[in-house]
Amino acid sequence: MLRRTGIIGTLLGLFALLLWTPAAVAAPDAPAASGCGVLAPGASAAAQSAIAAACAQVDEGTWYTWSGGHGDQPGATLGKPDGQDPASDQDGTRVGFDCSGLVRYVYAQAAGGDILNGDASRQFYTTRAAARFTAAQGEAPLLPGDLLAYGDSADLHHIAMYLGAGKMVEARQSGTHVMVSDVRLGGDYFGAVRINTGAVTGHVFRTWGTGVWTKTAPSVGAGRVYAFPDATSVRVECQKHAELVTSDGYTNDAWSYLPDYKAWVTNIYIQGPAWLDGVPTCA
């Protein structure tokens, strides 16, 4: 026969068992111990998948490596020393990602295809932009999964992914691991882009040539915006007759407006006829 204290202890144990819930088990969408996760509402399913892929790299302690993640297929690769930062001297022995290599990989995981192959500039100016935000708009319009770019229009040197609640995940610099950081909205923060993982909309063409500058207006003398390093897919909103240009053996007065760059480029450097088929005339 149990003593009174034994009975009371047993009853208290049973009562505690009835009230117990597995609080130690995180909900599927809860951030990991690293603080990495979807930290605000509104993210698309694809953005959530991209964040999950990035957070897995945080949890695994994946290295930042200069040029890492730019192999034939998305994924971590050996990096290389960048010749400037002594901390990168070990990057040739480490498997990891640089900033754009990480973004390429996580959105490939989310989309099931290599949709953001390229450096930070190409990823920001992608034809897959669902929405764009300027630095002046700050954090208010951002949703988890949006990409934050740093630099200027001619040279975007860094890109990271927004998590919400003032946090982002990034491959930041040599000597560190993929990490969660506070969003940096000052300094050289340029703006953000929301990625469409579905079909690309609009009139998409391919440029040719190297170092071809886009302009603030349809004129050779207008301000420079961004130079295509080589052949690049671009979305054309409209075209118009403007300044006559002669270059590389061609003469043309047609210019195309590229909404993803908010800039113009002469049609000489867009593959196709001098006046692009199916593209409307700019108002």
Contacts in CASP RR format, 6 or more apart in sequence:
PFRMAT RR
TARGET T0000
AUTHOR 0000-0000-0000
METHOD contacts of the structure
MODEL  1
MLRRTGIIGTLLGLFALLLWTPAAVAAPDAPAASGCGVLAPGASAAAQSA
IAAACAQVDEGTWYTWSGGHGDQPGATLGKPDGQDPASDQDGTRVGFDCS
GLVRYVYAQAAGGDILNGDASRQFYTTRAAARFTAAQGEAPLLPGDLLAY
GDSADLHHIAMYLGAGKMVEARQSGTHVMVSDVRLGGDYFGAVRINTGAV
TGHVFRTWGTGVWTKTAPSVGAGRVYAFPDATSVRVECQKHAELVTSDGY
TNDAWSYLPDYKAWVTNIYIQGPAWLDGVPTCA
2 10 0 8 1.000
26 32 0 8 1.000
29 37 0 8 1.000
29 38 0 8 1.000
29 48 0 8 1.000
30 37 0 8 1.000
31 37 0 8 1.000
31 38 0 8 1.000
31 39 0 8 1.000
31 55 0 8 1.000
32 55 0 8 1.000
32 58 0 8 1.000
32 59 0 8 1.000
33 59 0 8 1.000
34 55 0 8 1.000
34 58 0 8 1.000
34 59 0 8 1.000
34 180 0 8 1.000
35 167 0 8 1.000
35 180 0 8 1.000
36 51 0 8 1.000
36 54 0 8 1.000
36 55 0 8 1.000
36 58 0 8 1.000
36 59 0 8 1.000
36 163 0 8 1.000
36 169 0 8 1.000
36 180 0 8 1.000
37 51 0 8 1.000
37 52 0 8 1.000
37 55 0 8 1.000
37 144 0 8 1.000
37 163 0 8 1.000
37 169 0 8 1.000
38 47 0 8 1.000
38 48 0 8 1.000
38 51 0 8 1.000
38 144 0 8 1.000
38 163 0 8 1.000
38 164 0 8 1.000
39 144 0 8 1.000
39 163 0 8 1.000
39 164 0 8 1.000
39 165 0 8 1.000
39 166 0 8 1.000
39 167 0 8 1.000
40 143 0 8 1.000
40 144 0 8 1.000
40 163 0 8 1.000
40 164 0 8 1.000
40 165 0 8 1.000
42 143 0 8 1.000
42 144 0 8 1.000
43 51 0 8 1.000
43 143 0 8 1.000
43 144 0 8 1.000
43 145 0 8 1.000
44 143 0 8 1.000
44 197 0 8 1.000
46 107 0 8 1.000
46 110 0 8 1.000
46 111 0 8 1.000
46 195 0 8 1.000
46 197 0 8 1.000
47 110 0 8 1.000
47 143 0 8 1.000
47 144 0 8 1.000
47 145 0 8 1.000
47 146 0 8 1.000
47 195 0 8 1.000
48 144 0 8 1.000
49 109 0 8 1.000
49 110 0 8 1.000
50 106 0 8 1.000
50 107 0 8 1.000
50 109 0 8 1.000
50 110 0 8 1.000
50 145 0 8 1.000
50 161 0 8 1.000
50 195 0 8 1.000
51 106 0 8 1.000
51 144 0 8 1.000
51 145 0 8 1.000
51 161 0 8 1.000
51 163 0 8 1.000
51 169 0 8 1.000
53 105 0 8 1.000
53 106 0 8 1.000
53 109 0 8 1.000
53 110 0 8 1.000
54 102 0 8 1.000
54 106 0 8 1.000
54 161 0 8 1.000
54 169 0 8 1.000
54 178 0 8 1.000
55 169 0 8 1.000
57 76 0 8 1.000
57 97 0 8 1.000
57 102 0 8 1.000
57 105 0 8 1.000
57 106 0 8 1.000
57 178 0 8 1.000
58 169 0 8 1.000
58 177 0 8 1.000
58 178 0 8 1.000
58 179 0 8 1.000
58 180 0 8 1.000
61 177 0 8 1.000
61 178 0 8 1.000
62 76 0 8 1.000
62 95 0 8 1.000
62 96 0 8 1.000
62 97 0 8 1.000
62 171 0 8 1.000
62 177 0 8 1.000
62 178 0 8 1.000
63 91 0 8 1.000
63 94 0 8 1.000
63 95 0 8 1.000
63 96 0 8 1.000
63 97 0 8 1.000
63 175 0 8 1.000
63 176 0 8 1.000
63 177 0 8 1.000
63 178 0 8 1.000
64 91 0 8 1.000
64 96 0 8 1.000
64 97 0 8 1.000
64 98 0 8 1.000
64 171 0 8 1.000
64 172 0 8 1.000
64 173 0 8 1.000
64 174 0 8 1.000
64 175 0 8 1.000
64 176 0 8 1.000
64 177 0 8 1.000
64 178 0 8 1.000
65 76 0 8 1.000
65 77 0 8 1.000
65 78 0 8 1.000
65 79 0 8 1.000
65 80 0 8 1.000
65 88 0 8 1.000
65 91 0 8 1.000
65 92 0 8 1.000
65 94 0 8 1.000
65 95 0 8 1.000
65 96 0 8 1.000
65 97 0 8 1.000
65 98 0 8 1.000
65 174 0 8 1.000
66 79 0 8 1.000
66 80 0 8 1.000
66 81 0 8 1.000
66 82 0 8 1.000
66 85 0 8 1.000
66 88 0 8 1.000
66 91 0 8 1.000
66 98 0 8 1.000
66 174 0 8 1.000
67 77 0 8 1.000
67 79 0 8 1.000
67 80 0 8 1.000
67 82 0 8 1.000
67 91 0 8 1.000
67 98 0 8 1.000
68 76 0 8 1.000
68 77 0 8 1.000
68 78 0 8 1.000
68 79 0 8 1.000
68 91 0 8 1.000
68 96 0 8 1.000
68 97 0 8 1.000
68 98 0 8 1.000
68 101 0 8 1.000
69 75 0 8 1.000
69 76 0 8 1.000
69 77 0 8 1.000
69 96 0 8 1.000
69 97 0 8 1.000
69 98 0 8 1.000
69 101 0 8 1.000
69 102 0 8 1.000
69 104 0 8 1.000
69 105 0 8 1.000
70 77 0 8 1.000
70 98 0 8 1.000
70 100 0 8 1.000
70 101 0 8 1.000
70 104 0 8 1.000
70 118 0 8 1.000
71 77 0 8 1.000
73 114 0 8 1.000
74 101 0 8 1.000
74 104 0 8 1.000
74 105 0 8 1.000
74 108 0 8 1.000
74 109 0 8 1.000
74 113 0 8 1.000
74 114 0 8 1.000
74 117 0 8 1.000
75 97 0 8 1.000
75 101 0 8 1.000
75 104 0 8 1.000
75 105 0 8 1.000
75 108 0 8 1.000
76 95 0 8 1.000
76 96 0 8 1.000
76 97 0 8 1.000
76 105 0 8 1.000
77 95 0 8 1.000
77 96 0 8 1.000
78 91 0 8 1.000
78 92 0 8 1.000
78 93 0 8 1.000
78 94 0 8 1.000
78 95 0 8 1.000
78 96 0 8 1.000
79 91 0 8 1.000
79 92 0 8 1.000
79 94 0 8 1.000
79 95 0 8 1.000
79 96 0 8 1.000
79 98 0 8 1.000
80 88 0 8 1.000
80 91 0 8 1.000
80 92 0 8 1.000
81 88 0 8 1.000
81 89 0 8 1.000
81 91 0 8 1.000
81 92 0 8 1.000
82 88 0 8 1.000
82 91 0 8 1.000
82 174 0 8 1.000
85 173 0 8 1.000
85 174 0 8 1.000
87 173 0 8 1.000
87 174 0 8 1.000
87 175 0 8 1.000
88 174 0 8 1.000
88 175 0 8 1.000
90 174 0 8 1.000
90 175 0 8 1.000
91 174 0 8 1.000
96 171 0 8 1.000
96 178 0 8 1.000
97 105 0 8 1.000
97 171 0 8 1.000
97 178 0 8 1.000
98 171 0 8 1.000
99 120 0 8 1.000
99 158 0 8 1.000
99 159 0 8 1.000
99 160 0 8 1.000
99 170 0 8 1.000
99 171 0 8 1.000
99 172 0 8 1.000
100 116 0 8 1.000
100 118 0 8 1.000
100 119 0 8 1.000
100 120 0 8 1.000
100 122 0 8 1.000
100 123 0 8 1.000
100 159 0 8 1.000
101 118 0 8 1.000
101 171 0 8 1.000
102 170 0 8 1.000
102 171 0 8 1.000
102 178 0 8 1.000
103 116 0 8 1.000
103 120 0 8 1.000
103 123 0 8 1.000
103 147 0 8 1.000
103 159 0 8 1.000
103 160 0 8 1.000
103 161 0 8 1.000
104 114 0 8 1.000
104 116 0 8 1.000
104 117 0 8 1.000
104 118 0 8 1.000
104 123 0 8 1.000
106 161 0 8 1.000
107 115 0 8 1.000
107 116 0 8 1.000
107 195 0 8 1.000
107 197 0 8 1.000
108 114 0 8 1.000
108 115 0 8 1.000
108 116 0 8 1.000
110 197 0 8 1.000
111 197 0 8 1.000
111 198 0 8 1.000
115 126 0 8 1.000
115 128 0 8 1.000
115 195 0 8 1.000
115 197 0 8 1.000
116 122 0 8 1.000
116 123 0 8 1.000
116 126 0 8 1.000
116 128 0 8 1.000
116 195 0 8 1.000
119 156 0 8 1.000
120 149 0 8 1.000
120 150 0 8 1.000
120 156 0 8 1.000
120 157 0 8 1.000
120 158 0 8 1.000
120 159 0 8 1.000
121 155 0 8 1.000
121 156 0 8 1.000
121 226 0 8 1.000
122 232 0 8 1.000
123 147 0 8 1.000
123 149 0 8 1.000
123 159 0 8 1.000
123 193 0 8 1.000
124 147 0 8 1.000
124 149 0 8 1.000
124 156 0 8 1.000
124 159 0 8 1.000
124 190 0 8 1.000
124 191 0 8 1.000
124 193 0 8 1.000
125 226 0 8 1.000
125 260 0 8 1.000
125 261 0 8 1.000
126 193 0 8 1.000
126 195 0 8 1.000
126 260 0 8 1.000
127 200 0 8 1.000
127 204 0 8 1.000
127 233 0 8 1.000
127 234 0 8 1.000
127 235 0 8 1.000
127 260 0 8 1.000
128 195 0 8 1.000
128 196 0 8 1.000
128 197 0 8 1.000
128 198 0 8 1.000
128 200 0 8 1.000
129 193 0 8 1.000
129 194 0 8 1.000
129 195 0 8 1.000
129 196 0 8 1.000
129 260 0 8 1.000
130 194 0 8 1.000
130 195 0 8 1.000
130 196 0 8 1.000
131 141 0 8 1.000
131 193 0 8 1.000
131 194 0 8 1.000
132 191 0 8 1.000
132 192 0 8 1.000
132 193 0 8 1.000
132 194 0 8 1.000
132 260 0 8 1.000
133 141 0 8 1.000
133 142 0 8 1.000
133 146 0 8 1.000
133 191 0 8 1.000
133 192 0 8 1.000
133 193 0 8 1.000
133 194 0 8 1.000
134 191 0 8 1.000
135 185 0 8 1.000
135 186 0 8 1.000
135 189 0 8 1.000
135 190 0 8 1.000
135 191 0 8 1.000
137 191 0 8 1.000
138 185 0 8 1.000
139 166 0 8 1.000
139 183 0 8 1.000
139 185 0 8 1.000
142 148 0 8 1.000
142 162 0 8 1.000
142 164 0 8 1.000
142 192 0 8 1.000
143 162 0 8 1.000
143 164 0 8 1.000
143 194 0 8 1.000
144 162 0 8 1.000
144 163 0 8 1.000
144 164 0 8 1.000
145 161 0 8 1.000
145 162 0 8 1.000
145 163 0 8 1.000
145 194 0 8 1.000
145 195 0 8 1.000
146 161 0 8 1.000
146 162 0 8 1.000
146 192 0 8 1.000
146 193 0 8 1.000
146 194 0 8 1.000
146 195 0 8 1.000
147 159 0 8 1.000
147 160 0 8 1.000
147 161 0 8 1.000
147 162 0 8 1.000
147 192 0 8 1.000
147 193 0 8 1.000
147 194 0 8 1.000
147 195 0 8 1.000
148 159 0 8 1.000
148 160 0 8 1.000
148 161 0 8 1.000
148 162 0 8 1.000
148 168 0 8 1.000
148 183 0 8 1.000
148 189 0 8 1.000
148 191 0 8 1.000
148 192 0 8 1.000
149 156 0 8 1.000
149 158 0 8 1.000
149 159 0 8 1.000
149 189 0 8 1.000
149 190 0 8 1.000
149 191 0 8 1.000
149 192 0 8 1.000
149 193 0 8 1.000
150 156 0 8 1.000
150 157 0 8 1.000
150 158 0 8 1.000
150 159 0 8 1.000
150 160 0 8 1.000
150 184 0 8 1.000
150 188 0 8 1.000
150 189 0 8 1.000
150 190 0 8 1.000
151 157 0 8 1.000
151 158 0 8 1.000
151 188 0 8 1.000
151 189 0 8 1.000
151 190 0 8 1.000
152 188 0 8 1.000
152 190 0 8 1.000
153 190 0 8 1.000
153 225 0 8 1.000
153 226 0 8 1.000
153 261 0 8 1.000
154 224 0 8 1.000
154 225 0 8 1.000
154 226 0 8 1.000
154 227 0 8 1.000
156 190 0 8 1.000
158 170 0 8 1.000
158 172 0 8 1.000
159 170 0 8 1.000
160 168 0 8 1.000
160 169 0 8 1.000
160 170 0 8 1.000
160 172 0 8 1.000
160 181 0 8 1.000
161 168 0 8 1.000
161 169 0 8 1.000
161 170 0 8 1.000
162 168 0 8 1.000
162 183 0 8 1.000
162 192 0 8 1.000
163 169 0 8 1.000
163 180 0 8 1.000
164 183 0 8 1.000
166 182 0 8 1.000
166 183 0 8 1.000
167 180 0 8 1.000
167 181 0 8 1.000
167 182 0 8 1.000
167 183 0 8 1.000
168 180 0 8 1.000
168 181 0 8 1.000
168 182 0 8 1.000
168 183 0 8 1.000
169 178 0 8 1.000
169 179 0 8 1.000
169 180 0 8 1.000
169 181 0 8 1.000
170 178 0 8 1.000
170 179 0 8 1.000
170 181 0 8 1.000
171 178 0 8 1.000
171 179 0 8 1.000
172 179 0 8 1.000
172 181 0 8 1.000
200 235 0 8 1.000
201 235 0 8 1.000
202 235 0 8 1.000
202 236 0 8 1.000
202 237 0 8 1.000
203 235 0 8 1.000
203 236 0 8 1.000
203 237 0 8 1.000
203 276 0 8 1.000
203 278 0 8 1.000
203 279 0 8 1.000
204 233 0 8 1.000
204 234 0 8 1.000
204 235 0 8 1.000
204 236 0 8 1.000
205 233 0 8 1.000
205 234 0 8 1.000
205 236 0 8 1.000
205 256 0 8 1.000
205 270 0 8 1.000
205 271 0 8 1.000
205 272 0 8 1.000
205 276 0 8 1.000
206 231 0 8 1.000
206 232 0 8 1.000
206 233 0 8 1.000
206 234 0 8 1.000
206 270 0 8 1.000
206 271 0 8 1.000
207 228 0 8 1.000
207 231 0 8 1.000
207 232 0 8 1.000
207 233 0 8 1.000
207 234 0 8 1.000
207 265 0 8 1.000
207 269 0 8 1.000
207 270 0 8 1.000
207 271 0 8 1.000
208 231 0 8 1.000
208 269 0 8 1.000
208 270 0 8 1.000
208 271 0 8 1.000
209 228 0 8 1.000
209 230 0 8 1.000
209 231 0 8 1.000
209 248 0 8 1.000
209 269 0 8 1.000
210 228 0 8 1.000
210 229 0 8 1.000
210 230 0 8 1.000
211 227 0 8 1.000
211 228 0 8 1.000
211 229 0 8 1.000
211 230 0 8 1.000
212 227 0 8 1.000
212 228 0 8 1.000
212 265 0 8 1.000
212 269 0 8 1.000
213 224 0 8 1.000
213 225 0 8 1.000
213 226 0 8 1.000
213 227 0 8 1.000
213 265 0 8 1.000
214 224 0 8 1.000
214 225 0 8 1.000
214 226 0 8 1.000
214 227 0 8 1.000
214 228 0 8 1.000
214 258 0 8 1.000
214 261 0 8 1.000
214 263 0 8 1.000
214 264 0 8 1.000
214 265 0 8 1.000
215 221 0 8 1.000
215 222 0 8 1.000
215 223 0 8 1.000
215 224 0 8 1.000
215 225 0 8 1.000
215 263 0 8 1.000
215 264 0 8 1.000
215 265 0 8 1.000
216 222 0 8 1.000
216 223 0 8 1.000
216 224 0 8 1.000
216 225 0 8 1.000
216 263 0 8 1.000
216 264 0 8 1.000
217 223 0 8 1.000
217 264 0 8 1.000
218 240 0 8 1.000
218 242 0 8 1.000
218 243 0 8 1.000
218 255 0 8 1.000
218 257 0 8 1.000
218 264 0 8 1.000
218 266 0 8 1.000
219 242 0 8 1.000
219 243 0 8 1.000
220 243 0 8 1.000
220 245 0 8 1.000
220 266 0 8 1.000
222 264 0 8 1.000
225 261 0 8 1.000
225 262 0 8 1.000
225 263 0 8 1.000
226 261 0 8 1.000
226 263 0 8 1.000
228 234 0 8 1.000
228 269 0 8 1.000
234 256 0 8 1.000
234 258 0 8 1.000
234 260 0 8 1.000
234 261 0 8 1.000
234 265 0 8 1.000
234 270 0 8 1.000
235 258 0 8 1.000
235 259 0 8 1.000
235 260 0 8 1.000
236 256 0 8 1.000
236 257 0 8 1.000
236 258 0 8 1.000
236 270 0 8 1.000
236 276 0 8 1.000
236 279 0 8 1.000
237 256 0 8 1.000
237 257 0 8 1.000
237 258 0 8 1.000
237 259 0 8 1.000
237 282 0 8 1.000
238 256 0 8 1.000
238 257 0 8 1.000
238 279 0 8 1.000
238 280 0 8 1.000
238 281 0 8 1.000
238 282 0 8 1.000
238 283 0 8 1.000
239 254 0 8 1.000
239 255 0 8 1.000
239 256 0 8 1.000
239 257 0 8 1.000
239 267 0 8 1.000
239 275 0 8 1.000
239 276 0 8 1.000
239 279 0 8 1.000
239 280 0 8 1.000
239 281 0 8 1.000
239 282 0 8 1.000
240 254 0 8 1.000
240 255 0 8 1.000
240 257 0 8 1.000
240 281 0 8 1.000
240 282 0 8 1.000
241 253 0 8 1.000
241 254 0 8 1.000
241 255 0 8 1.000
242 253 0 8 1.000
242 254 0 8 1.000
242 255 0 8 1.000
242 264 0 8 1.000
243 253 0 8 1.000
243 255 0 8 1.000
244 251 0 8 1.000
244 252 0 8 1.000
244 253 0 8 1.000
245 251 0 8 1.000
245 252 0 8 1.000
245 253 0 8 1.000
245 266 0 8 1.000
245 268 0 8 1.000
247 266 0 8 1.000
247 268 0 8 1.000
247 269 0 8 1.000
248 268 0 8 1.000
250 268 0 8 1.000
250 274 0 8 1.000
252 266 0 8 1.000
252 267 0 8 1.000
252 268 0 8 1.000
252 274 0 8 1.000
254 266 0 8 1.000
254 267 0 8 1.000
254 274 0 8 1.000
254 275 0 8 1.000
254 276 0 8 1.000
255 264 0 8 1.000
255 265 0 8 1.000
255 266 0 8 1.000
255 267 0 8 1.000
256 264 0 8 1.000
256 265 0 8 1.000
256 266 0 8 1.000
256 267 0 8 1.000
256 270 0 8 1.000
256 276 0 8 1.000
256 279 0 8 1.000
257 263 0 8 1.000
257 264 0 8 1.000
257 282 0 8 1.000
258 264 0 8 1.000
258 265 0 8 1.000
267 274 0 8 1.000
267 275 0 8 1.000
267 276 0 8 1.000
270 276 0 8 1.000
END
